[in-house]
Amino acid sequence: MKDNVAEEHLYLAFSHQYRDSIFPLHTSISLFLLSYCDCKLFKVFLVPTGEDVGDECVTKNLAGDLEVHLISRCQLPVVVQSCSLPAVFVKDDKFCRAGLSVVLRHIIQKTFEADPSKKDVLELLGFKKTCLKACAEVSQWTRLCEISIPLAVERFLTASPEHCQAIPPDILLFERKLGEPVRVHNDDKIRRQKLQQQKAGAKAAVPVLGEEVIEELKPGEGRERPPSSLELSVAFSKLLAQEAPDAISREAPHIRRTKTSDLPLLDHVFAEGLYFTVADLVLLPCIHQFLAQHHRLVEVGIIEVGSHIWSSSCLTTLLRVGVLIYFFLPFMQENGIEAKFSPHPCPNWTLDWTSLPSAVSPGEGKMSRDRALRKQQQLNNLVAAVTKLAKPGDLIVDFCSGGGHVGIVLAYMMPSCQVVLIENKELSLIRAKDRSDELGLNNIWFIQANLDYFNGAFNIGVALHACGVATDMVIEHCLRARAAFVISPCCYGFIQNTDKFKYPRSHQFKEILSYKEHMILCRFADQTAVQLPPERRLIGKQCMGLVDLDRAWAAEEHNYSVQVISMEPESCSPKNNMFVGIP
C-alpha cells in the first residue's frame, strides 16, 4: 500500500432516501463504487439539496463503516460551487473533477495507485482503460449510463401509478443493446472457440476454467461443471484473473478455415459484453431500484425479452449528393442568406511571444515549430478579442481547454481576472496545471468535467476549436450566464441533432433548410484542408460561414450582438472562423 496519498474530498448531492438508496442515484452509484473498491482515500461530504436535513436522516442507511460529513452548498470550495455533483476536489489545490463518469474513473484510478495489488479494480476501466471515458455528447453509451438511465429510473420511481404502466424508453434501449452482438478485442478467436465448442457438443466441450477456478466458483461437495456457455467461461476467467489453457486456443483446421462471417456471434454476459466494467456498477443500482419498484416486470420476463429489432438510419446518402452543393449556395443567396464576415477588429495585434516565459507558449509542448507558430497566431486572435472585452475582476472560462493554451495565456496576461479551465481529458488538464504551477499563477482554476457539469456564473466564455456540437454547448452556457463569448468552432462534419440541440439553430435557417440539408452544409464545411484544391476550400469556407451564421443568428435571438470574423492570418488554421458575442 502506498503512503502519503493526498487527501481528496468527494462531494455528493443528497435529496432524499428511498428504501436502500440515496438520491439522486448518482450519489448511490458513487457510494456503491467506494464500497466495491473498499476505498477509504476520500473524505466524503453529502450536500443537501433541500432544507432541514439532519445528520441522522442522511447517514442512517449508509453501508459499512464509511464516514460521511454534511456540508451546505455555500460551504463548498468556490470552484466546486460552479459544478454539478458528484465532484472531487484535492484539499488546498485548484483541481476539481466533476460529473459521474469522471469521478468514478478517478476513484478507480486512485484506488489502484494506492494499492497496485487491486488489479481487479483497474480492470473495471475495460479494454485500453476507456470505459465511460468518452463524454456523453460523443458517446451514446456514456450518455445512456451516466445520464439517461439514472434520470429515467428516478422519474419512474416518483411517477404516479397510472404513469408507471409503460417501461421507460431508456430502459428498453438498454435492453435492446443487450440483445446486440458483442464486440470485444480479439473476438474472432473467441468466436472460433465457441464454434469449436458447439461442434464438439456439450459433453465433449473443452472447459475454459481450470479446476482451481471451479473450486472457487462451486465450493463444497457435489460440484457441477463450469458453465457450458463459452461467454460465461471467458467472463469468469477474467473476473478471477485466470488464463485460459493453451489447448483451447488451438482450433482444429476446419475451425481455422471457417469464414469470419460464418462464426457464431457472442452473447452479452455483462453490460458492455463479456467483461465486468464500471458500467455494470453504474447500472446495477439503477436497474435494482427499477425492478424492486415493479417486481411484476420480472414476472412477465421483461428483462429476458432480448428480441427487439433495433435499426437506425445513417447519412451515407450524402456521399451521393455532393453535386447539390453547387446549386445549394445560389439557392441560399436567393433566399437572402449569404456568408458574411465582419472586419477583424485588430488584425495586426500580436503578443510578444519572445518576451514571454516558455511555459506560456504552446511551443512548450511536443508541437512542431510550424504548428506552434500557427497556434500562436490563433491565440493572438482570441487573446486580442478577450482583451477588448475583459474588465478587472472578470471571471473567464476556457471551455474545452485541452492543455490550457488559451487559459494559461489569458491568466498570465490578465492577472486582475480569474480564469477557469474546463476539460474532460484528465492528462491534458494535468499538463495545463503543471505549466501553471511553473509560472506561479494564482488566478487560475482547473475543472475536469463534461461541459454540462459546470453551472457557475462567469463573464466571458472562450473556446479554441470546440469540436462539433461542443461549440453550441459553449454558446448555450454563455447565453445562460449572460456572458460574452469568443469562440473558434471546429469539426463541422460532426454536427448532428442531439437531445439538447436541433439543427438548423435559427428561425431564418429553419424556414428554408431541413435538417438533412443542414447536414449537407456541415459536411461541406469540413472541406477546408490545405491539401484540397483551392475551389473546394473556397466552397468549404462559404459553408463554414453559413453554419456559423446560423449559430450567430440563433444567439441574436437571445438579445446578443454577434460577429463572425476570420482569424488573421487565415493560414493559421483551416478552421479559421471566430465568433465574438456580446449580450
Disulfide bonds with the S-S distance in Angstrom:
none
